[in-house]
Amino acid sequence: MQEATINDDRRKLNHFTFWPGFILLVSGITLGLVYHEGLAAILCTTMDWIHFNFGWLEVSLGIIIVMFTAGVAFSPIGDIRLGGRDAKPEFTFWQWFALSLCGCIGIGILFWAMGEPIYHMMQPPLSLHIEPGSKDAGVFAVAQTTLHWTIAQYCFYTICAVAIALVSFNRKYPMSVAAGLYSLFPKSWRPVVAPTVHAICLFSLCCAIATSMGAGLMQIGSGTGQIFGYTPGPGTWAAAAAIIIPIYVISSYSGLKKGMRLLSTGTTRAFLFFMGLVLLAGPTLFILGIGVESFGYFVNNFFRNSTLLNTMQVSDKWPMQWLVPYMEIFFIFAPLLGHFLARIGKGRTVRQFILVNIIPPTIFCHFWIATFGGTAVYFQWSGLVDVWAGIHNHGMESMVYILLSQFPFSKILMGIFVVTIVFSFATMTDSLVATLAIISTKGVQASEEPPKKLKILWGIVTGLIAYVLCISGGIAPVRGLISLAGFPMMIFTFGMCISIVKEGMYLLKKPDWLDNDPENS
């Protein structure tokens, strides 16, 4: 009876976490809507100051974390099995890959895989002295997009996941972001540290989800507008939100092992189908050629192009428009998506967990970017379609449909892509909504699902915020808030790296890699 009471208490709403984060979120969104232009100007100035003074720190920490992740994988800590020596995996390799891929990429790779390479091709960094629109610019464009969307971000997510999984499965702490930082503070600080960390996470993640979903709603609207010949607007976005929200709410409601597993495996199959279709129906040999060449460029220039800043070329805005903001966004998502990945890691060694969460998604994403980004580069380079002008005239969200209009059965392909967007975003939002629900509680354990009411609440709230931002034009200021929120999340991510070393060394002394009395630490 006493144990049941404790379990019920852990699942209750943590008011010290929920209300500060929720109030901060509502206040930030309200300011963005009411004081749109003024707030945008303030945030733009503040972001420029942060980028100029701390861009070097964000980029250098990114490289350090990538190297640290590889070091952990091949260190003795890599031998530790999450959950103890006798723990068994709860998911097959395919399910694990699908959950990892779809739960972390979401709408991002669909939205940017074609648009970003064109930007890099037509406006490469000045420091590389590449002629815009040239062959070298095309290879750089695909390689740099791969760099932005693969190893670094998955290292961020995975290293946070390892920190959280070690303390949740092996130390028996509640599964939370704050628990991944417990080893850095005295035990007496935990009642203050945990709510503070989670309140910041709630605010940051809601802003990130809402702006991502806003981009997804606009892309869905652009696609249906192309198919049915109308101009998308608030009604279209409302209809798209009305479809997406119930999908990820129902999936999240049913739990990780049911809805999310089915949604992610289905979405991964849709990715593979669509990628194969474009590869075969598009400029196949060009895609294969630039895929191979850009991969070689990516490998040979990984460290150089991961640290491209505008030192001695202050007029070059490329680093502050691409590399530095990406680091901020990935830092924001790292502890939260790490929390999601930790939930599916039981029964795997730390080494397996790191390698599978990084290498297969990286390979897939490169193929995806080479296929879609390579097609965009081909159309621009060959002169068949002025993709660059299309982006400026119709916006980034219409990019994919400009390309698909050149294919046979273009309307059907557009329809398939719209459906893929819906389920892809629903899959990622499912994982993040569950994370929001978990960190809103007093301490749900790794084997438990968070209260379903909290999943429904956060699912509806994030969807409504995204829609409001779309119809108000308030997304830009909230993107500024995301960049500012990236700074504390960067600190959390780096803190988890230190925590892994401390927790790993502690667990290596245990014969079964399991601490059944975490209060002794």
C-alpha positions as CSV (number, residue, x, y, z in Angstrom):
1,M,0.0,0.0,0.0
2,Q,2.8,2.4,0.9
3,E,4.7,1.6,-2.4
4,A,1.5,2.3,-4.4
5,T,1.1,5.7,-2.6
6,I,4.7,6.6,-3.5
7,N,4.2,5.6,-7.1
8,D,1.0,7.8,-7.3
9,D,2.9,10.7,-5.7
10,R,5.7,10.5,-8.3
11,R,3.1,10.7,-11.1
12,K,1.5,13.9,-9.7
13,L,2.0,17.3,-11.3
14,N,5.1,19.1,-10.0
15,H,3.8,22.6,-9.5
16,F,7.3,24.0,-9.0
17,T,8.3,22.8,-12.4
18,F,5.1,23.1,-14.4
19,W,3.8,26.6,-13.5
20,P,7.1,28.6,-13.8
21,G,7.8,27.0,-17.2
22,F,4.2,27.4,-18.4
23,I,3.9,31.0,-17.3
24,L,7.2,31.9,-18.8
25,L,6.1,30.3,-22.1
26,V,2.7,32.1,-22.2
27,S,4.4,35.4,-21.3
28,G,7.0,35.0,-24.0
29,I,4.5,34.1,-26.7
30,T,2.2,36.9,-25.6
31,L,5.0,39.4,-25.9
32,G,5.9,38.0,-29.3
33,L,2.3,38.6,-30.5
34,V,1.5,41.9,-28.9
35,Y,4.9,43.5,-29.1
36,H,6.0,41.8,-32.3
37,E,8.2,44.3,-34.0
38,G,9.7,45.8,-30.9
39,L,10.5,42.4,-29.3
40,A,11.9,41.2,-32.6
41,A,14.3,44.1,-32.7
42,I,15.4,43.6,-29.1
43,L,16.0,39.9,-29.7
44,C,17.8,40.5,-32.9
45,T,20.2,42.8,-31.2
46,T,20.7,40.5,-28.3
47,M,21.3,37.5,-30.6
48,D,23.8,39.4,-32.6
49,W,25.7,40.2,-29.4
50,I,25.6,36.5,-28.3
51,H,26.7,35.3,-31.7
52,F,29.6,37.8,-31.9
53,N,30.8,37.2,-28.3
54,F,30.0,33.5,-27.8
55,G,29.7,32.0,-31.2
56,W,33.2,30.6,-30.8
57,L,32.2,28.9,-27.5
58,E,29.1,27.2,-29.0
59,V,31.0,25.9,-32.0
60,S,34.0,24.7,-30.0
61,L,31.8,23.0,-27.4
62,G,30.1,21.3,-30.3
63,I,33.3,19.8,-31.6
64,I,34.4,18.9,-28.0
65,I,31.2,17.0,-27.4
66,V,31.5,15.1,-30.7
67,M,35.0,13.9,-29.7
68,F,33.9,13.2,-26.2
69,T,31.1,11.0,-27.4
70,A,33.5,8.9,-29.5
71,G,35.8,8.7,-26.5
72,V,33.0,7.4,-24.2
73,A,31.9,4.8,-26.8
74,F,35.4,3.2,-26.9
75,S,36.2,3.6,-23.2
76,P,35.5,1.1,-20.4
77,I,32.2,3.0,-19.8
78,G,31.1,1.8,-23.2
79,D,30.9,-1.7,-21.8
80,I,28.3,-0.8,-19.2
81,R,24.9,-2.3,-20.1
82,L,22.0,0.0,-19.5
83,G,19.8,-1.6,-16.8
84,G,22.5,-4.0,-15.6
85,R,24.2,-7.1,-16.9
86,D,21.0,-9.1,-17.3
87,A,18.9,-6.4,-18.9
88,K,17.2,-7.3,-22.2
89,P,16.4,-4.9,-25.0
90,E,12.7,-3.9,-25.3
91,F,12.9,-3.0,-29.1
92,T,14.3,-4.8,-32.2
93,F,17.1,-3.1,-34.1
94,W,14.7,-1.9,-36.8
95,Q,12.3,-0.4,-34.2
96,W,15.2,1.2,-32.4
97,F,16.5,2.8,-35.6
98,A,13.0,4.0,-36.6
99,L,12.4,5.5,-33.2
100,S,15.8,7.2,-33.1
101,L,15.5,8.5,-36.7
102,C,11.9,9.8,-36.6
103,G,11.9,10.8,-33.0
104,C,14.8,13.2,-33.5
105,I,14.6,14.5,-37.1
106,G,10.9,15.3,-37.4
107,I,10.1,18.0,-39.9
108,G,13.6,19.4,-40.0
109,I,15.1,17.2,-42.7
110,L,12.0,17.4,-44.8
111,F,11.9,21.2,-44.7
112,W,15.7,21.9,-45.1
113,A,17.1,19.0,-47.1
114,M,16.3,20.8,-50.4
115,G,16.2,24.4,-49.4
116,E,19.5,24.6,-47.4
117,P,21.8,23.2,-50.2
118,I,20.6,25.9,-52.6
119,Y,21.4,28.6,-50.1
120,H,24.9,27.2,-49.5
121,M,25.4,26.8,-53.3
122,M,24.4,30.3,-54.1
123,Q,25.8,32.0,-51.0
124,P,28.8,30.0,-49.8
125,P,31.0,31.3,-47.0
126,L,33.4,34.0,-48.2
127,S,36.3,32.4,-46.3
128,L,36.2,29.3,-48.6
129,H,36.6,31.4,-51.8
130,I,34.0,29.3,-53.7
131,E,32.3,30.7,-56.7
132,P,28.5,30.9,-56.1
133,G,26.6,28.5,-58.4
134,S,29.7,26.5,-59.4
135,K,30.3,22.8,-59.3
136,D,32.5,23.3,-56.2
137,A,29.7,25.2,-54.6
138,G,27.2,22.4,-55.3
139,V,29.5,19.7,-53.7
140,F,30.1,22.0,-50.7
141,A,26.3,22.6,-50.4
142,V,25.3,19.0,-50.1
143,A,28.3,18.2,-47.8
144,Q,27.6,21.1,-45.5
145,T,23.9,20.3,-45.2
146,T,24.9,16.7,-44.3
147,L,27.3,18.1,-41.6
148,H,24.6,20.2,-40.1
149,W,22.0,17.4,-39.9
150,T,24.0,14.4,-38.9
151,I,26.9,13.6,-36.6
152,A,27.0,16.7,-34.4
153,Q,23.3,16.8,-33.5
154,Y,23.1,13.1,-32.9
155,C,26.2,13.2,-30.7
156,F,24.5,16.0,-28.6
157,Y,21.3,14.0,-28.3
158,T,23.0,10.7,-27.6
159,I,25.5,11.9,-25.0
160,C,22.6,13.4,-23.0
161,A,20.7,10.2,-23.4
162,V,23.6,8.2,-22.0
163,A,23.8,10.5,-18.9
164,I,20.0,10.1,-18.3
165,A,19.9,6.4,-19.0
166,L,22.8,5.6,-16.7
167,V,21.1,7.2,-13.7
168,S,17.6,6.0,-14.6
169,F,18.2,2.4,-15.5
170,N,21.4,1.7,-13.4
171,R,21.2,4.1,-10.5
172,K,17.3,3.8,-10.2
173,Y,16.7,7.6,-10.1
174,P,13.5,9.0,-11.7
175,M,13.9,9.5,-15.4
176,S,14.4,13.2,-15.9
177,V,16.7,15.7,-17.4
178,A,17.7,17.0,-14.0
179,A,18.6,13.4,-12.8
180,G,21.3,13.4,-15.5
181,L,23.0,16.3,-13.6
182,Y,22.6,15.1,-10.1
183,S,26.2,14.0,-9.7
184,L,27.3,17.6,-10.1
185,F,25.5,18.9,-7.1
186,P,25.1,18.0,-3.4
187,K,22.1,15.9,-2.6
188,S,20.6,18.8,-0.6
189,W,20.4,20.9,-3.8
190,R,18.2,18.5,-5.7
191,P,14.8,20.0,-4.6
192,V,15.9,23.3,-6.1
193,V,18.0,22.2,-9.1
194,A,15.4,19.8,-10.5
195,P,12.4,22.2,-10.8
196,T,14.7,25.0,-12.1
197,V,16.2,22.8,-14.8
198,H,12.8,21.4,-15.8
199,A,11.1,24.8,-15.9
200,I,13.8,26.0,-18.3
201,C,13.4,22.8,-20.4
202,L,9.6,23.2,-20.6
203,F,9.9,26.8,-21.9
204,S,12.7,26.0,-24.3
205,L,11.1,22.9,-25.7
206,C,7.7,24.3,-26.2
207,C,9.1,27.2,-28.2
208,A,11.1,24.8,-30.3
209,I,8.2,22.5,-31.0
210,A,5.9,25.4,-31.8
211,T,8.2,27.0,-34.3
212,S,9.0,23.7,-35.9
213,M,5.3,22.9,-36.2
214,G,4.6,26.3,-37.5
215,A,7.1,25.6,-40.4
216,G,5.4,22.2,-40.9
217,L,1.9,23.8,-41.1
218,M,3.1,26.3,-43.7
219,Q,4.8,23.5,-45.7
220,I,1.6,21.4,-45.6
221,G,-0.4,24.5,-46.6
222,S,1.9,25.2,-49.5
223,G,1.7,21.6,-50.7
224,T,-2.1,21.4,-50.6
225,G,-2.3,24.8,-52.3
226,Q,-0.1,23.5,-55.2
227,I,-2.2,20.3,-55.5
228,F,-5.6,21.9,-55.4
229,G,-4.7,25.3,-56.8
230,Y,-5.5,27.8,-54.0
231,T,-3.6,30.2,-51.8
232,P,-3.1,28.8,-48.3
233,G,-4.0,30.8,-45.3
234,P,-5.3,30.5,-41.7
235,G,-8.0,28.1,-42.7
236,T,-5.5,25.7,-44.3
237,W,-3.2,25.9,-41.3
238,A,-6.1,25.3,-38.9
239,A,-7.1,22.2,-40.9
240,A,-3.5,20.9,-40.9
241,A,-3.2,21.4,-37.2
242,A,-6.6,19.7,-36.6
243,I,-5.2,16.6,-38.4
244,I,-1.7,16.6,-36.9
245,I,-2.6,17.3,-33.2
246,P,-5.0,14.3,-32.8
247,I,-2.4,11.9,-34.5
248,Y,0.4,12.7,-32.1
249,V,-1.8,13.1,-29.1
250,I,-3.4,9.6,-29.6
251,S,0.0,8.1,-30.4
252,S,1.5,9.6,-27.2
253,Y,-1.6,8.6,-25.2
254,S,-1.1,5.0,-26.2
255,G,2.5,4.9,-25.0
256,L,6.0,4.5,-26.4
257,K,5.7,0.7,-27.1
258,K,2.5,1.1,-29.0
259,G,1.6,4.3,-30.8
260,M,5.1,5.8,-31.1
261,R,6.6,2.5,-32.3
262,L,4.0,2.0,-35.0
263,L,4.1,5.6,-36.1
264,S,7.9,5.7,-36.3
265,T,8.3,2.5,-38.3
266,G,5.5,3.6,-40.7
267,T,7.1,7.0,-41.2
268,T,10.6,5.4,-41.8
269,R,9.1,3.2,-44.5
270,A,7.5,6.3,-46.1
271,F,10.9,8.0,-46.0
272,L,12.6,5.1,-47.8
273,F,9.8,4.8,-50.3
274,F,9.8,8.5,-51.2
275,M,13.6,8.7,-51.3
276,G,13.8,5.7,-53.7
277,L,11.1,7.2,-55.9
278,V,12.9,10.5,-56.3
279,L,16.2,8.8,-56.8
280,L,14.9,6.6,-59.7
281,A,12.6,9.2,-61.3
282,G,15.1,12.1,-60.9
283,P,18.6,12.7,-62.2
284,T,19.9,9.3,-60.9
285,L,23.5,9.4,-62.0
286,F,23.9,13.0,-60.9
287,I,22.5,12.2,-57.5
288,L,24.8,9.2,-57.1
289,G,27.8,11.2,-58.3
290,I,27.3,14.2,-56.0
291,G,26.4,11.9,-53.1
292,V,29.8,10.2,-53.3
293,E,31.8,13.3,-54.0
294,S,30.1,15.3,-51.2
295,F,30.6,12.5,-48.8
296,G,34.3,12.6,-49.5
297,Y,34.3,16.3,-49.0
298,F,32.3,16.0,-45.8
299,V,34.9,13.5,-44.3
300,N,38.0,15.3,-45.4
301,N,36.8,18.7,-44.2
302,F,34.7,17.7,-41.2
303,F,36.7,19.7,-38.6
304,R,37.4,22.7,-40.8
305,N,33.8,23.1,-41.9
306,S,32.5,22.5,-38.4
307,T,34.4,25.6,-37.2
308,L,33.7,28.0,-40.0
309,L,33.5,31.4,-38.3
310,N,33.8,34.9,-39.8
311,T,37.1,35.8,-38.1
312,M,38.8,38.6,-40.1
313,Q,35.8,38.6,-42.4
314,V,33.1,40.3,-40.3
315,S,31.1,41.2,-43.4
316,D,30.4,37.5,-44.0
317,K,27.0,36.7,-42.3
318,W,27.0,33.0,-43.3
319,P,28.4,31.6,-39.9
320,M,25.8,33.6,-37.9
321,Q,23.0,32.6,-40.2
322,W,23.8,28.9,-40.3
323,L,26.5,27.2,-38.2
324,V,26.1,29.1,-34.9
325,P,22.2,29.1,-34.9
326,Y,22.3,25.4,-35.7
327,M,24.5,24.7,-32.6
328,E,22.0,26.7,-30.5
329,I,19.0,24.8,-31.8
330,F,20.7,21.4,-31.3
331,F,21.7,22.3,-27.8
332,I,18.1,23.2,-27.0
333,F,16.8,19.9,-28.2
334,A,19.8,17.8,-26.8
335,P,18.6,17.2,-23.2
336,L,15.0,16.7,-24.2
337,L,15.6,14.4,-27.2
338,G,18.3,12.7,-25.1
339,H,15.5,12.0,-22.5
340,F,13.4,10.4,-25.3
341,L,16.3,8.3,-26.6
342,A,17.2,7.2,-23.0
343,R,13.7,5.6,-22.8
344,I,14.5,3.1,-25.6
345,G,18.1,2.3,-24.5
346,K,17.5,-0.4,-21.9
347,G,19.4,-3.7,-22.5
348,R,22.0,-2.1,-24.8
349,T,25.6,-1.4,-23.9
350,V,26.6,2.3,-23.8
351,R,28.9,1.5,-26.8
352,Q,26.0,0.0,-28.8
353,F,23.7,2.8,-27.8
354,I,26.1,5.5,-29.0
355,L,27.0,3.9,-32.3
356,V,23.5,2.9,-33.3
357,N,22.0,6.3,-32.4
358,I,24.7,8.1,-34.5
359,I,25.9,6.0,-37.4
360,P,22.7,4.6,-39.1
361,P,20.8,8.0,-38.9
362,T,23.9,9.7,-40.3
363,I,24.1,7.3,-43.2
364,F,20.3,7.7,-43.9
365,C,20.4,11.5,-43.6
366,H,23.3,11.7,-46.1
367,F,21.4,9.6,-48.6
368,W,18.3,11.7,-48.1
369,I,20.1,15.0,-48.5
370,A,22.1,13.8,-51.5
371,T,18.9,12.6,-53.1
372,F,16.7,15.7,-52.5
373,G,19.4,18.3,-52.2
374,G,21.3,16.8,-55.1
375,T,18.1,17.1,-57.2
376,A,17.8,20.8,-56.3
377,V,21.4,21.4,-57.1
378,Y,21.0,19.7,-60.5
379,F,18.0,21.8,-61.5
380,Q,19.8,25.0,-60.5
381,W,23.1,24.0,-62.1
382,S,21.6,22.7,-65.3
383,G,19.2,25.7,-65.7
384,L,16.1,23.5,-65.9
385,V,14.5,25.4,-62.9
386,D,15.6,28.6,-61.2
387,V,15.2,27.1,-57.7
388,W,17.0,30.1,-56.1
389,A,14.4,32.5,-57.6
390,G,11.6,30.2,-56.6
391,I,12.7,30.3,-52.9
392,H,12.8,34.1,-52.9
393,N,9.4,34.4,-54.6
394,H,7.4,31.7,-52.8
395,G,9.3,31.0,-49.6
396,M,11.3,28.0,-48.3
397,E,8.1,26.0,-47.5
398,S,7.3,25.8,-51.3
399,M,10.8,24.6,-52.3
400,V,10.0,20.9,-52.4
401,Y,6.9,21.4,-54.5
402,I,8.8,23.5,-57.0
403,L,11.0,20.5,-57.6
404,L,8.3,17.9,-57.5
405,S,6.4,19.8,-60.2
406,Q,9.1,18.8,-62.6
407,F,8.4,15.0,-62.1
408,P,5.9,12.8,-63.8
409,F,2.7,12.4,-61.8
410,S,3.7,15.5,-59.8
411,K,0.4,15.9,-58.1
412,I,0.5,12.4,-56.7
413,L,4.1,12.9,-55.5
414,M,3.1,16.2,-53.8
415,G,0.2,14.4,-52.1
416,I,2.5,11.6,-50.8
417,F,5.0,14.2,-49.6
418,V,2.2,16.1,-47.7
419,V,1.2,12.9,-45.9
420,T,4.9,12.1,-45.1
421,I,5.2,15.6,-43.5
422,V,2.1,15.0,-41.4
423,F,3.3,11.7,-40.0
424,S,7.0,12.8,-39.7
425,F,6.1,15.8,-37.6
426,A,3.6,13.8,-35.6
427,T,6.3,11.2,-34.8
428,M,8.8,13.8,-33.5
429,T,6.1,15.7,-31.6
430,D,4.9,12.5,-30.0
431,S,8.3,11.9,-28.4
432,L,8.7,15.5,-27.2
433,V,5.1,15.7,-25.8
434,A,5.8,12.6,-23.8
435,T,9.0,14.2,-22.5
436,L,7.2,17.4,-21.5
437,A,4.7,15.3,-19.6
438,I,7.4,13.3,-17.8
439,I,9.4,16.3,-16.6
440,S,6.1,18.0,-15.4
441,T,5.7,15.2,-12.8
442,K,7.4,14.7,-9.5
443,G,9.5,11.8,-10.7
444,V,8.3,9.1,-13.1
445,Q,10.6,6.1,-13.3
446,A,12.2,4.8,-16.5
447,S,9.7,1.9,-16.8
448,E,6.6,4.1,-16.3
449,E,4.6,6.1,-18.7
450,P,3.7,9.7,-17.6
451,P,0.0,10.6,-16.8
452,K,-2.0,10.6,-20.0
453,K,-3.8,13.8,-19.0
454,L,-0.5,15.6,-19.1
455,K,0.3,14.2,-22.6
456,I,-3.0,15.5,-23.9
457,L,-2.5,18.9,-22.3
458,W,1.0,19.5,-23.7
459,G,0.0,18.0,-27.1
460,I,-2.9,20.5,-27.4
461,V,-0.9,23.4,-26.0
462,T,2.0,23.1,-28.4
463,G,-0.3,22.7,-31.4
464,L,-2.4,25.7,-30.5
465,I,0.8,27.8,-30.0
466,A,2.1,26.8,-33.4
467,Y,-1.2,27.8,-35.1
468,V,-1.3,31.2,-33.3
469,L,2.2,31.9,-34.3
470,C,1.4,31.1,-38.0
471,I,-1.6,33.4,-38.2
472,S,0.0,36.2,-36.3
473,G,3.4,36.3,-38.0
474,G,5.0,35.9,-34.6
475,I,7.4,33.0,-35.3
476,A,10.5,35.2,-35.8
477,P,10.6,36.6,-32.3
478,V,10.1,33.2,-30.8
479,R,13.0,31.9,-32.9
480,G,14.9,34.6,-31.2
481,L,13.8,33.2,-27.8
482,I,15.0,29.8,-28.9
483,S,18.5,31.2,-29.7
484,L,18.6,32.8,-26.2
485,A,17.4,29.6,-24.5
486,G,20.1,27.7,-26.3
487,F,22.7,29.1,-23.9
488,P,21.5,27.4,-20.6
489,M,20.7,24.2,-22.5
490,M,24.3,24.2,-23.8
491,I,25.4,24.3,-20.2
492,F,23.1,21.4,-19.3
493,T,24.5,19.4,-22.2
494,F,28.1,20.0,-21.2
495,G,27.2,19.2,-17.6
496,M,25.9,15.9,-18.6
497,C,29.2,15.0,-20.2
498,I,30.9,15.5,-16.8
499,S,28.1,13.5,-15.2
500,I,28.7,10.5,-17.5
501,V,32.3,10.3,-16.4
502,K,31.4,10.4,-12.7
503,E,28.5,8.0,-13.0
504,G,30.3,5.7,-15.3
505,M,33.3,5.4,-13.0
506,Y,31.0,4.7,-10.1
507,L,29.1,2.0,-11.9
508,L,32.3,0.3,-13.2
509,K,33.0,-0.6,-9.6
510,K,29.7,-2.5,-9.3
511,P,29.9,-6.1,-10.3
512,D,26.5,-6.0,-12.0
513,W,26.6,-2.4,-13.1
514,L,23.6,-1.7,-11.0
515,D,23.1,0.4,-7.9
516,N,20.1,-0.8,-5.9
517,D,20.6,1.9,-3.3
518,P,21.0,5.2,-5.1
519,E,20.6,7.2,-1.9
520,N,24.1,6.2,-0.9
521,S,25.6,8.4,-3.6
